[in-house]
Amino acid sequence: MIERLPASVGLRITGAKLIGDFLVFRSSNAALRLSPIGASACGKALAHAVVATSQEEATLFDRIAAHGSLSLELLDANRDLGLATAVIPIYNNPSGLERLLGSLAELEGLGKVIVVDDCSDDADQLVAIAARFGANLHRQAANLGPAAARNAGAKLAGANTQVLVFIDADLHLGCANAAATAIAACQAGLGFAAPRVRSGHAGMNGRVAQLIARYEASHSPLDMGPNPALMDGTGQIWYVPSAFLAIRAELFDALGGFCENFRYGEDVDLVTRAIASGAIGYYSGESGPTHDPRAKLFDFVAQRFHYGASATPLARVHPDRVVHFNGDEISIAALVMPGVSMLVRSALLLKQHRALRARLPEGVTVALNTSSAQAVLRSLQNELQMIGRAVFAPLGLASIFSSRLRSRTARLLALRAGIAFLDAMASEARPVTISSAIEATPSAIMAVIDDLAYSTGLAFGALTGRSLTAYRARLRPGTAFAALTTRSSKFRFKAPSEGA
């Protein structure tokens, strides 16, 4: 993938440290062993942005990118934001639009700003807000959904537009640098780019609203995490949300825009088609924009329900990409033996750490970091989440007719809540006290509500779509056992003269 990057895009290693001829990653107990030439290349990439000059260097940087430790820097910083057009779909959110348009002033030199009103109730108020900030406003004839609204705005962008920037109206731009980086990455030749979109909580009043905001601070479906990633369909990050999405106008036109059949999941569909066309995307992991969470519990549940319901039509269009359950034999065991699953994950972590220490030069030690330990708990939680979202709704329906199933469903719900509670305690990094336990309990309850809503939507989508495609699983049996019983592999970067 690295060899397909534009020449104006440089590579820089982040989140890693060069120790002798080892590149040690801080986010995991892993390291790459390098030849002197490879160590020299990594040393330069740690100090400043570089360009891969050979296939061997491209292969090395691909491996580093897989660990989430490779970010991009634009070697030519002279980009023209005037060639970018912002498209903002909106429906009944005048206060959000006013806040967003005010924050867009931080993007100095931005080209057109097009607001597409998806047939809101108070059109006059939106017209007045758009006029005050110098934005163009287009009103749809009917409420056709966000995908249609974005497509309508893109058609009004004009022939001079090089990059389309789709921004949700309930988003606050925050630090403009993250947004500008995404736009510049597209101008440098990448197909699409996005910053990290975190959940915001400004102005969230009421106990329920604050509870939802606190839960979404670490569980937002729009937050793809802090690690940068190049996106070609092979990495862990395979889509980015359209809450803030920059995409080259020519690529957007070639793809035919957003699919207007999707009211939810249209961003997953667009990014998947973009990658399939050969485009490379970039997720910077750089915090900047924040997105307002739902303020009411009903709206929160409805959002998760619709996310689940969108899985079936997405899976029909992209059967190889949209998979509900993806795991190994430990993931399968998590349903019936969560304790054993956690112990095996811990054993894998310790084995990986021991292998790393054995490979480092004498006298150099690396501590078992807490983030790696928390990853074991988070892994178990993700496995239980995938399982719960698949079975909660069917089991709940069947429990009406079976007391035994009611008991099993209750135990599974309690297990899910318990693991979510432990994860909330660990993520807060606070001492274990009665006070911290009380504060972590609502997050555990919200996790169960989240999964129940998504599971119900998933089942509803499968029933109305008459398809179980969204329940597909991709299992890798034997991979965890092999990791426990085989020695760690080494990666040695060789110069062309050293042979294969």
N, C-alpha and C positions, 0 to 999 in steps of 0.2 A: 504493500500500500504506500509506503514512504516514497518509493520511486515515482509514484504518480502525482506527487504534490507539485504545485507550481514552483518555479525557481525563486519567486519572490517571498516564499514562506520559509522561515528558518525554524530550527528545532532546538529546544532547550530542555535539559533534564531538570526536573524538580522532584522534591520528595525522595531524594536518594543521596548517598554519600560514597565517594570513591575511597576505598581502603586497600592500598597496595594494588593488586590486579583484580580486586573484587569491587563490583558495584552493588552496594547493599541498599535495599529499598526499605524506607522507614515504615511504610504502611503495612508491610507483611514480613514474615520471617523468610525472606528469599534473597538470593544474590546471584549475580552472573559473574562467572570467572572469565577474564579477558586476557587476550594477548597484549604485549606492550603497545602494539598499534591500536588495539581496541581501547585500552586504558587511556591512551593519548586522545582518541576521538571523544571519549566520555568526559575527560577532563576539560576539553574545550567546550563541550556542550553544557557542562555545569557552569562554566564561567560566562558564556555568552551564546547567542543563537548561532547555529551552524547549518550548513546544507550537506546532505549526504552526497558524497562524491563518487561512491561506488556501490555495487550491488551488495557487497559485504556490509558496508556501513548501513545501508537501507535495511538489511536483515536484522542487524543489531538494534537499530532504533525501533523497528517493528516489535522486537521482544520487549524493549523498555516501555513502549506504548501500551503493551498488554498488561503491564503492572500499574498503569495509571500514573506514570511518572514522566510523561513527555508532554510539554506544552509547546504551542506555536508562537512565534514572534514574526511580525512582518518586517522584512528587511528594508522595504521601501515604505516609509511612513507617510508619504505624500498622497493621501487619499482625499477624495472630494465627496463629502457628505451631501453635497448638493445634488448628486446623482442618485441618492436614495430617497424613496418615497415611503412614508409611514402610512399604513392602512389600519384603521381602528374600527372594528365592528362594535356596535353598541345596541343594547336593548334595555330601556328603562333604568339607566344609571347615570343621571346628570352629574351628581356629585363626584362620581368616579372619573367621568370624562373631564371635568374641570380640573381635578387634581392631576390627571395624567398629562393634559395639555400644558399645564403649568410646569410640570417636571421636564417636558420635552425641550424646554428652553435651554436645558443644560447641554443638549446636543447642538452646539452652535454650528450653523451652516447647513442644517438638515434641509432637504428639498421640500417637496410637497408633503402636506399632512392631510389625508383624506379620511373623514369620518363617515362611516356608512351606518345610517339609522335603520335598524331592522324592524321598522314599523312600530316605533315606541309610542306609548300613550300620550306623552307630553312632548310633541315634536317642536313646538315653539321654544321651549326652554333649551333644547339641544341646539337649535339654530342660533340662539343668542350666545350660548357658550362658545360654539365653533367660531362665530363671527368675532367675538372678543379676542380670541387667540389667533385669528387669521387662518383658520383651517377651512378646507372645503368640505361641505356636507352634502351627502347624497342620501336621499330617503328611498328605501325599497317600497315597492307597491304593496307587498305583503310580507309577512313574517316567514322567511324561508330558511332561517337558521344561520349560524356563524359561517359555515363554509360558503354559502351563496353570497353572504355579505362581503366576505374577503375577496371572492372572485369579482364581485361588482366593483370593489375599490381598486383592484389590480387593473381592471380594464380602463379605469379613469387615470391611471398613473402617467400615461404619456410615453412616447417613443424614446425620450431621453433618459428614462429611468433605467439605471443599471442594476439596482438592488431594491427588492421589495422587503419592507420591514413590517411584519404583522404583529400588532400589539393589542392585547386585550384591554378593554376600557377600565377594568378593575385592577389594573397593574400600576404600581408606582415605580418610576424609572430608577430612583435612587442614584447610585454612583453612575455617572454617564460613561465612564471608561469601559465598563463591561459591555454596554450597548454599542459603543463606538468600535470596540474590538470585533464584535460579531459582524458589523457592517463592513469593516475594513477587510476581514477575512474573505468575505464574498467578493469584494472588489479585487482582491489579490488573486482570485481564480478558483477558490473553493466553491462547491455547489451551494451549501447552506451552512449556517452557523447559529449558535445560540449560547447565551450566558446561563449561569445558574439562576433559577427563579425560586426564591425562597418564599415561605408563607409569611405574610405580614400580619400585624395585629393592631396597627394604629387606629384608634377610634372604635375599637371593639368594646362595646358596653354590654353589661349584663353577664350574669354568671355562666349561662350556657354558651354565649358567644366567646367568652374568655376561655372556657373549657375546650371548645373546638379549636380556637387559635393555638392553645398550648399543645394540643395533640398534633395539629398539623405542622407545628414548628419542626417536628422530627419525623412526620409521616405524610408530608404533602405529596400527592401524586404528581405534582409538577416539578418537584425537586429531584434532580438527577444526581445530586451529590457533589462533593468538592473536587473530585479528581478530573483533570482534563482528559479528553478522549477524541481520537480521530475515529470517524464513523464510516465504515465501509460494509457493515453487516456482519462482521466477524467478532466484534468486541462485546463486552457486557452491556454497553450503552448502544442500543440499536435504533432509538428514536428520541426526539426531543419534542416538548409540547409547543404548541403554536401560541402560547401566552406571550412569548417574545421569540420570533423566528425571522431571521434574515435569510433571504434566498435570492439567488441571481434571477433576474427577470426572464432571461432567455430560457433558463431551466424550468421555471414555473410555467411559462407558456408551452414549452415542449411537453410537459407532463399533463397539460390541460387543466391546471389549477387544482383546487381542492375538489374532492368528489362530493357533490351536493346531496348525495343519498345518505350521507352520514351526518347526523346531528351531534353525535359524540364519536370520538375516535378518528375524526377527519385528519388530525395531525399525524397520527400513527400511519394512516394510509398514505398520506403525501410523502412523508419521509421514507417510508419503505419503498415506494415507487421511485423516488429520487435515487436511492442507493442502488436499486435494481437497474437503473439506467446507466450506472457507472459513475455517478457523482460521489464525491467525498465530502463529508460534512465534518464540522468541528464543534465539539462542546467544550467550552473554555473552563468550566467549573468556577468561573470568576463571579463572585456575588455582586449583585447590583440591584436588579429589579426585584420587587416583592409583590406578591399576589394576595389579594384579600381572600381569606377563607369564608365559607358560608357562615352567616351570623345566626341562623336558626337551625335547630336540630333537624326539622323536617327537610330543609333545603340541603343539609349535609347528607342525609339519608337518600334523598332523591338523586343527588349527584352521583353517589356511589352506586345506586341502583342502575342509573343510566350507563355508567362505565361498564358495569357487568353485562348489561343488555347489549352493548355495542360489540362485545367479544365475538358473538356468533357471525354477524355480517363481516367483521374484519377477518375472522378465521376462514371464511369462505373465499374471500378475495386473496388472502395471503396465508394459505395453509402451512407453508413451510416456516413462516416467521412467527405467527401468533400461536403459541403453545401455552396451555394453562399451567402444566406441571413439568418442570425440567429439573431432574435430579438423579442421584445415584441410589445405591441400596440403603444408605443411611437415611436419605430422604424418605424412602418407603417405610423404613422402620420407625420413623418419627411418629407415625400415626398410632402405633400400638405399643411402642417401647421408647417414649421420649427420653427417659433417663439413660437408656443404653445408647441412644443416638447421640446425646450430649457427651457421654463418656468417650465414645469413639472419635467424635470431632475434637475433643480435648487431646486425645492420644495422637491424632494427626498433627495438631498444632505443636505439641511437645516434640514429636519426631522431626517435624520440619525445622523447629528451632535448634534441636541438637545437630541436625545435618548442617545447618548454617554455621553454627559455632565450630564444627569440626573442619569446615572448609576455609575459615578465616585464618590469616597469618597468626603465628604464635604470639601470645600476649595481647591480642585484640579480642575483646568480648563485646557481645551485643545482648542487652537485656531483653527479656520477654516483655514486650510493651503491652500496656493495658488495652490498647485498641485491638490488638490481635486476640487477646482473651475475650473481649467483648464481642468480637466477630463470631466466636463459637455460639454465644447466646443469640446473637442476631440471626445466624444461620438457621438455628433451630426454630426461631420465631418465624422466619420467612417460609420454612418448610410447613410449619403448622398453619400459617396463613394460606398458603396455596391449597393445602388439603381442606382446611375449613371452608374456604370460599367455594370449593367444589361440592362439599357434602352437607353443609349446614342446612340449606333450603330443602333438598330432598329428604334428609333425615328428619327435619322438623315436620314435614308433611306426613311422612310415614309414621312418626311418633304418635300421631293422633290415634292410630289404630293398634299401637303396640306399646305396652308398658316397658318392655325390655329395651326397645329402641329409645324411649323417652329417657331412660336411665343412662344409656350410652351417649345420647346427645348431650345430656346435662354434664356428663364427665368430660366430654370433648370440649364443651364450652368453658368449663372450669379450667381445663388444662390450657386452653388458648389464653384465657384471661390471666392465668398464673404466669405463663412465660412472658406475656406482654408486661405484666407487673414487674418482673425481674429485669426486663430490658429497660423499662422506664427508670427503675432505681439505678441501674448501671450507667445509663446515658446521662443522668443528672450528676453523677460523680459526687454524691453526697454520702456522709456517714449513714449507716443503717440505724435510723431512729424511728420512733413512732410518728413523729411529725413528717419525715420524708416518706414513710410508708403511706400515710394518709394522702400526701400530695401526689404520689404515684398511682393511687387507686383509680382516679378518674380516667387516666390515660389507658389503663387496662380495660375499663368499661367501654371507652370509645373505640378501642381496637376490636372488641367483640361486635359492637354496633356496626362498625365499618365493614367487617367481614360478613355479617348477616345481611346487610343491605346489598353488598356486591354479589353474594351468593344467590340472593333472591332475584336480582337482575340477570345474573348468568343463567339461572334456570328459566326465567321468563323469556329471555332471548332464544334459548334453545327450543322452548315449546312453540313460540310464535314463528320461529324460523324453521321448525321441524328438522332440526339438525343438532347432532352432538359434537360437531366439529370443534366447538370452543372448549370442550373437555379433553381434547387430545393431550397426551403426555409424551414427553421425550425422556426416556429412562436410559441411564448409562450404568447398568449393573456391572459390578466388578471393578469399577474405577477406584472406589475408596479402599477396597481390599488390596488392590494392586499398590496403592500409595503407601499402605501400611507395611507391605511385605517386600517392596523393592527399594533399592538404593536410589538416592536422589541423582538425577541426571545433571550433567554439567554442560554449560554452553561456552564454547571457546570461540571468540571472534578471531578469524585468521585473515591476514592480508592475502591478496591474490598470489603472491609468491610462495606462500606457505602450503598451498595446495588445499585439497578438500579435506 
